[in-house]
Amino acid sequence: MKALSEAQTKTWLRQRGLPVPWGMAAQSPHEALASHQAHGGRAVVKAMIPTGRRGKAGAVIMADDAEQRASAADHLLGKVVNGHAVGAVYLEERVEIDHEYFLSFSITEGRPQILLNLTGGVDIEDIARAHPSSFVREDIDIAAGITPWKATELWLRAGARGKALTTLSDITCRLFAAFRKADAMTLEINPLAMGKDGKLHIVGAMMGVDDNALFRHPDWRVQAGDLPDNPRERAVAVANQEFEGGEAQYVELEGDIGLLVGGGGAGLYIHDMVIAEGGAPANHCVTPPTSSDNRKLKAVLNAIFEKPGLKGLLIGFNFAQMARTDIRVRTLVELLDEKKIDTAHLPIVIRLFGTGEQESRQMVAGRPNIHYLPRGATLRDAVQLIVRLTSPMAIQA
């Protein structure tokens, strides 16, 4: 799940006609000062971090004029709040609040669920602990969604009455529509504020969206602040967001044996075995199942090859029942040729069995120092071989 910033979430909701106060992000006191030109008057300056409880952490500051906006931004930027470094602030029109409600949607055990409370605000965690029965929680029928009469029923159960009931029901339906359209996993509105003007305002909003649906939302794919500083990790992170398919990850370590694995338990098992045999992994990675689009796989493998000090590569997978081995090996061969890598000086051990295996073996046949293990060889056999081939004695020989 990708957590969107407050600015992204509120822009999404505002574009759908929902009652979101004016707001904008700023990354410097100068930008906060200049925000007064876009919208004057009293504002709230909030640390833009993917977590709640900012008010209790002192990360929400009231500002009456432009100078106070700049001062608040200067105070918050660079601080660590609730475990998150503050790289930007969100400036928002101040709403005079008469009452605060709580409303959220989430995907729970594969089904959408709604949670609401007649009382919201900064004390919502305390309310949940002290009065758990005050929350109304219910699964949402996927086909029917949230109908106006269903929303009305839920708010009646929470205790809403009078003129607010119709308004709450209407905004609940519209928020759920925005939640679905965003391919969201979570959407929390806290507070959903009834202003002294008698209107509802979305004052607090956090949303997390499905990573695998980001191709439908290109503006949310990659933000500069999301990317690792390491250039190889960064390249894989960009590829993971830019291209369709399963997840791809690359985390660089201090060792010199590259690992192209599938992630999960087998990947961790190989990592630990390399260390137990006296080797040092150069990376941990997650590669997606193979398909005709191998760009994510290629990004991970390219990052492994570009790591300084690499002495060898182990390609180790469990038996591939659904994925094709030849796509993985073809990707390897393409990169070896593109990067003009001399495998005589870079041993590669392959433990990869399954569909397309015969073609895979033919693609690397005759290439020096590529060791495609026979059927029956274990992952431990593969680990022991790559550790031996990259040992100082083997390299000297």
N, C-alpha and C positions, 0 to 999 in steps of 0.2 A: 504494500500500500504506500502511495506517495502522499505525504501531507502537504497540502497547499498552504501558501502564506495567507494571512488575513486579507491582504490586498487582493490576491487572486480569487479567494472565496467570495469576497464581497463584490468584486467586479462581476463575477459570474451571476450572482443573485440580482445585482442591480440591473444587469442587461436583460433579465427576465421580468422586469417591472416590479420587483419586490421592494418593500420600503426600507432601503439601506441608506443611512445618512451619508452625506458627502464625506469622502475620505481619500487619502493618497499616502503612498510610502515615501520615505525620505531616508537617505543614507548619510546625511551630513547635517550639521546645524545650519549650514547655509541654505540647503534645500528646505529645511523646516521653516526657516525665516521667510523664504520666498513663497511658501505655500499660502501665506496670507493674501497674496495677490490672486490666487485661484479661488479662495473662499475665505472671507474675513470672518470676524466674530470670535466667539469663545470656542475653544477646541479641547479635545482630549488627545494626549500624546502617549502612545502605548508601545512598549517593546514588542517588536514583531517576531515572535517565537512560536513554535508549534506546540503550545501547552497552555493550559488554563492557570488559574490562581495567580494571575499577574498582579491584580490589585493588592492582594495580601503580601506580595513580594516587593511592593513599592515600585512596580514597573508600569503604573498607570498614573500619569501626572496631568492635572488640569492646567490649562494655559488660557489667559484672558486676552493676550495680544501676541504679535509676531515675535517680540523679544522673548517672551516666556516660552513660546514654541521652540525657539532655537536653544534656549537654556535647558529645557526639558530634554531635547534631543541630545545635547552635549552631555547631559548627566547619564542618559541611558545607553548611548552607543558605546560599545566595547565592554559593557558589564556582562557578567554571567548571571542569568536569572533562571532559576529552576533547572540548572544544569545546561542551559543553552546560552551560547555567546550571542549578544545582541549586535547584529550587523545592520539593522535597519529599524526604523520606527514607523508606526502608522498613525497619521494625524487624521482626526475625525471630528466632524461637527458635533458639538456637545448637545445632547438631548436632555431636556428637563423631564426626569422620569417620575411617574406617579406610582407605577407598580411593575414588578419584574416577574416574568414567567420563564419556564424552562421547557425546551422542546428539542428532541434529537431523533435522528433516524440512523439505523445501522443495519449491516448485513450480519445476521447471527445464525450460525449453523446453516448457511446457504439461503436463508429467508430474510426479507426485509422486516424490520421491527421498528415500532415507534415507542418512544418513552417521553412522558410529559409530566409536568408538575405545575400546580397553580402558583408556586413560589420558585423563583430563580435567583441568580446573582452570585456574588463571590462566596456565599456560604453554602453552595449547593452540595459540596461533599459532606459538610456537617449535617445538613438536612437529610441526606441519604443515610447517614449512620443513625441519626436520632429518630427519624420518621420514615423508614423505608416504605411503609404502606401508603404514604402520601403520593407516591409515583404511580402513574397508570402506564402499564406496559402491555403491548399486544402485538402479535404477528400481523403482518399486512398481507392480505390476499394478493398474490402476484398479478393475477388477471384483472381483478377489480380495482386494485390500487386503493387510494384514500378517496372516498366519496364525501361530499359535504355533510351528509347525514351521519356517516361514520365518524368524521372528525368532530361533529357536534356531540355525538354520544360520548366520545372519549373525554372531551373537555367537561361535559356534564359530570362524568364520573370523577374527574379531578376536582370539581367544586366550582367551576365557572358558572356565572349567572349574568343575566342582564344583557346590556348592549354589547359587552365585550365578547359574548359567546359567538355571535355571528362573525365578527372580525377574526377571532381566533380560528374558527373553523375554516374560513376562506384562506387565510395565510398558511394554515397547515396543509391544505390541499396543494397550494401553489409551491410550497417548499418541497413537498414530496415529489412533485413533477420535476423540479430543478435537481433534486437529489438523483432521480433516475436518469435524467438527461446527462448528468455529469459522470455517469458510471461510478458513482460514489460508493464507498464502503461505510463511511461515517459522515454525518453532518450534525453538528451540535450548535444550537442557537441559544446562547446564554449570556446576557439576558435577551429575551424577546420582551421589549420594554413598551409598556403603555405610557405614552407621554402625557404631560399635562395638557397637551393640545387635543387629547382624546383619540390619538392615532397610535397604531403599533409601529415600532421601529426595530429593525434588526441591529442591535448594538454590539453583540458579541457573536462571532461566527467562526467555526473551524470545520474544515472538510478534508477528508482523506479519500483518494480515488484509487481505483484499481489500476495497478501498473500495466496490466496486459491490455487495457483499453486506451492507453495514452496515444495510440496512433490516431484516435478519433479527436484528440485534443492536443494538437501540436504545440500550442502556446504553453502547455504545462509540462512538456517533456523534460527539458533540461533548463535549469537556472544556474547561472555562474556560481552562486553560493552553494549549490548542491554538489559540485564536482570536486573530486580529490585534487590535491596539489601535485601528486605524482603523475607525470605525463602519460605513463602507460596505464595506470588505473583510470585516469581521466578519459583516455581514448576508448576503453572498454565501457565505461559508464555512458559515454555519448552513444556508442553503438547499441547498447542495451535499450536506450530510449528511442533511438532513431529507427531501428529496424523491428519488424514484427517477429513474433516467435517467442519461445520460452526465455527464461531469465539467463543472463550471462553476467558473471562477476569475475573480477581479478583483483586479488590483494597481494601486494608484493611483500616478500619476506627477505631475510638477510642471507639465505643460502644460495647454492649454485646449481641445484638440480631442478629443472623445470618440470612441473606436473600438469599434464593435460588430462583432467579427470571430469567426471560428471557432477561432482558435488555430492552432498548428502553423506550418508554413512560410509560408503565405499571410498569417497574422496578423503575423509578424515582418517580412515583406516590406512590408506596408502601413505598419507602424510606422517602418521605415527610410526609406521613401519620403516620409512626412510630414516627417521631419526634413530630408531632402535638399531638399525643396521650400520649406523655411523655416518650417514649422509646428512645433508642439510637442504631442506626444500627451499626453492627460490620463490615459490608463490603458493597461494591457495586459489582455487578457481571453481567456478560453476559454469558448465557449458550446457546449452539447450539440447534437446533431442534433435537429431539431424533431420533436415528437410532439404528441398531443392534450394532454399535460400540459406547459404552457409556463411553469411556476412558476420553474424555474431560470433560463430565459432572461429572464423578467421581473425577477428579482432582480438580474441583471447590468445590465440596461438601467436599472433604477431607481437603482442605484449610480452609473451614469454621469451620469444627470440630476441627482443630488443633489450631485455634486462642486462645491464653490464655484469660481466663476470660469469655468465652462464657457461656451465661445463658439460651439460648433458640434458636430455629430455626423456621423460617417461610418459608414454601414452598408455594409461591403464584404465580399463573399464570392465565391469561385469559383462557376462554374455549379453549381447545386444539382440533382444528378441524382437523389438519393434523398430529400433533405429538402424540405419544402414552404416556398415563399417566403411564402405568404399567412399562415402561422402567425407568422412573424417580424414581418411588417408589422402584423398584427392586434395583436400584443403591443405594438408601438410606438404604435399609435393608441389602444389602451386606456390606456396610461400618459400619453400627451399629454392625454387627456381627464380622467383621474383627477387629474393634477397641475396641470391648467389651464395648460399651457405654451403660450405664444404663440409660434408658430414664425416669426412675422414678425420676431422679435428673436433667433431661434435657428435658423440655417440647418441643414438636414439634407440630406445627399447620400446617395442610395441606389444602390448598384450590386449588384443582386440579381436574377439570372435563373434560371428553372427552373419547376418545377411550381407552379401557382397564381399565376403571374406576372400574368396578366390581372386577377384579383381583387385582387392586391396593388396594382397601379397604380390601380385604381378606388377603393380605400380611402383613398388619399392625394390623389386628384385634387381640385383646388380649394383645398387647404390651402396657405396662403402659405409661400413660402420652403422648400418641400420639393422637392428636385430628384431625381426618379427617372430615372436615365440610360437612354438608349435602348440597344437591343441593339447590340452592336459596340463599346460604350464599354469601355475598359480600366480596370483598377484604378488605373493611373497617372492616367487622366483624372479619376477620382473624387477621388483625392488632390489633384490640382492645383486642382480646383474648390472643395473644402472649405477648402483653405489660402487661396485667393483670397477666398472669402466671409467668412472670419474674420480677414482682415488688418485692421489699424487703419484704413486708407483706406476699405475696404468698410463697416466698422461705422459710421464717421463719416457716410458718405453715406446 
